[in-house]
Structures are given as structure tokens and as C-alpha cells.
Amino acid sequence: MARSQLIARQSSHPTGPLGHVVARVMAVDTRRLNQRMFEILDPQPGQKILELGSGHGRMLRRIARAVAPGGIAVGADPSEVMRRVARRHLHRELAAGTARLVEGAAASLPLPDAGFDQAASVHTLYFWPDLDAGLRELHRVLRPGGRLLMAFHDGADPAILSKLPANIYTLRPRDAVADGLRAAGFHDVSVPIDPETRRVIATAWA
């Protein structure tokens, strides 16, 4: 079933009371993929990890607990509704200093250069106005040798194209994303379709 314009717009940037509903739906819809991403991230104590589009905060909470002691999980999200929802899930980690939430989008992150060991993003790529600017920004905040993981629908899949409104979702073929990653300075770029989730999980190194 094709996604409605209203739900699609809320998925791109949740706002108001409906945004809180969408946050709960997202938590269910992305549970399996977030679990897979967490497994691949394999966060370790002392690491600094960024989640771009941290949304409801459930995966960020798991990362924060895994990187303690000595590490930190930073979630960047442009939606105040999502940051508010995340704060409820992360109150202990925020108080302990193992998690932090910031207002930020792909092309503009209020974060220092080379500050992270890893960065991850799930289903945010469609809402970036500028792919190249977003990838350059992620490259900037990763330390040399840092790893980026991104999960997304392959824009070359006609079944996906038919379900998601093109005026809201910019669906990019995985090969185009791979080219963008290399142009942004990443190396050892890989864009396979994960057999467990049937989503692209791209891996690249700064």
C-alpha cells in the first residue's frame, strides 16, 4: 500500500500530536533494522558514536549503554518532537553524560571535526536536500579511520518507488549513494542489500 502524503510528511519531519504517534509507529517499523544496525556497529566501551536521525532514541539508548564507561552516544535530529520523545527514553543516559541530543540535519551538524569513531543513520537519506553536502558533513565529523553505516531503501527497486511519494522521498539507487560516498572522501565503500532485512546497509570508512 502506498504511503499517504500526510504520513509521508510526518515521517520526514514529525511535528505536533501526530508526530508523537508517528514516533511510536517508527519504533515498531524500524525495530528489526535497528537491531541489525546495532549488531553491525558493535559499539565498544569508550567509543564516540553519532546517530544521525536518532528519532525516538531507542537505538541511541542501547548505544549509550554499550559505550559506557568513557564513551558517548550523540543523537542528531531536526525534529523537536523526536528529540522530546528521545529525552524520555534517555533520561538516565543524558544525566550520566553517556548520551547527548542535538538539533541537526545531515548537511549541518553542530559537532566538532573528527569527533566520532562511528556514525550511523537509518532511513534518513531520502529527506536530505543535498546528498553530497550530507555525506561531506558526515565525513567531517568522523575521525580518520572512522566508520559510517547507513541503512536505506534501494531507489532502483520499482516496488519501493511505487509505495513512497516522490515529492517527499528522494529515493536514490545504491550505486549512486556509493559514488557520493567516494566523492565525499570515503574509501572501502560497500552498498550490499542485507539478506536479513532486505535493506541496503552501506559501509564506508573515513
N, C-alpha and C positions, 0 to 999 in steps of 0.2 A: 504493500500500500504506500502510495506517495505521501510524503510528509506535508502537512498543511503549512501555508505561509506563516501563520501565527506561531506555530510550534517551531518552525524553522528559524524565525527571527528571534524567538526566545532562546533557542539553542545557541545562536551566535553570540548573544549578549543578554542573559537573563535580567529582567527588571520587574519590580513590583511584586504583588502577591503571586501572580502566575510564575514568576521567576523562581519562587520557593518551591512550587510544585515541580517545575522542570528540573530543579536541583535534585529532588528525590527520584524522579524518573531516571535522570542521568546516572545516579548512584547504582541503580539496578542494571541499566542498559550497559554500563561500562565495567561492571564488576569483573567479568571474566578477562577482558582485555587488560584491565588494570592489574589483575593478578599476574598475568603473563608478563607484563612490563616490569612489575616488581621483581619477578624471578630473574629476568634478564639483567636488570640493573644490579641486582645482588649488592645492595648498599652495605658498606662496612663501617665499623666504628671509626670516627674521626673524619669521614668524608664530608664534603660540602656539595650538596646536590640541589639543583634547581628543577622545579616542576613548572613549566610554562602552561598556563591554563589549569591551575590547580583546583578550580571548581569547588566541589563540596568538601574537599580536604581529606577524604578517607585514605587515599593513597599517600598523600603527604604525611599524614599521621603515622602510617606504617614506616615510611622512610625515616621520619624523625626519630622514631624509637630504635630503628636499626643502626643509625649513625651515632647514637649516644654510646659512650661519652665522647666528647671532644668534637663532634661534627654538628652540622646544622642542615635542616631541610628548609629551603626557601620556596614559597609558592607565589607566583606572579599571576594575577588575573585582573582584567579590566572591569569586571562586574562587581559593584559594591554588594549586590545581593549574594553573590557566590562567596565573596570574602567574609560576609557576615555569617553565612552558613558554616563556612570553614572554621571561623573562630570558635563556634560552639563545639565542633569536633576536636579542636586542637587546643583547648584552653590550658590543659596541663603542660603540653609541649611548648606552647608560647610562653607560659610562666617560667618554665625551666630553661628557656633560651635554646632549646633544640629545634625550634621551628620559628619561622618568621613569615608574615604575609605582606606583600607589597602590591600596590596598584601598578600594573604594567602590561603592555602588549608586546607582541613579537618584535616589532621594529623599534621599540623604545622601552628599555628596561632600566630602572633606577638602581643599577648594580655596578660594582667595580669591574674593571678589566681583569681577566684571568683569575676570577674568584672561585670557580667551581671545578670540581673533579668530574662531575657528570651533570647532564641536563636531559630532561625527558618531557615529552609532550604527547598527549593523546587526543586525537580528533579536534585539533585546533587549526590545522594547516589551511582548511577551507575558508577560514574567516580572516586570513591575513591579506590586507590590501596589496602588499608588495612582498612576493616570495623572497626575492634577492635581499631586500633590506632586513627581513626577519632572520634569514639564515646568517647574514653577516653579523647581526647583533648576537645571535647565539654563539657564533664563533668567537666574538669579542669577549664574552663573559666566561668562556671555558679556558682553563689553563692549557698550556701546551701539553699534548698527550691526553687531554680530557675527552670524554666520550659523549656523543649525542645520540639519543634514541627518540624516534618519532613514529607513532602509530597512526595510520590513516587509511581511508578507502582509496583503492586504486582508481583514479579518474578515467582509466581506459576501460573499465568494466561497464558495459551498457546497462546491466541490471541496476547498478548504483546510480548511474546517470538518470535513470527513469524515476527514481524514488526521491531524489533530493532537489529542491527548487534551484535552478541555475542562477536565478537573480540574487540568491543568498549564499549558496555554496559554490565556491570555486574549486572544482574537482580536478586535480592535476594528475596526469599519468605518473607512475612511479619513476619512469626513466627521466621525465622532466625534473622531478624532485632530485634525483641523483645528479643530474647535470648542474642544478642550482647549488647543491651541496659542494661539489667540486669547485665551482666558480667562487664560492664564498671562502674557500681555503681549506675545506675538509679533505681528508685523504682516507684511503681504505673504506670507501663508501660501498654499502651493501643495501639493497632495497628488495629483499625477498618477501613473498607472501607467506606469512607464518601459517604452518599447517594446522595449528591448534585453534586459531581464532579466525582464519581466513581474512586477515587484515595485513596490510603492508606494515612491517616493522623495520624501519630504516635504521641503520647503524653507521656512524661516521665519527672520525677522530680529528680533533683539532691539532 
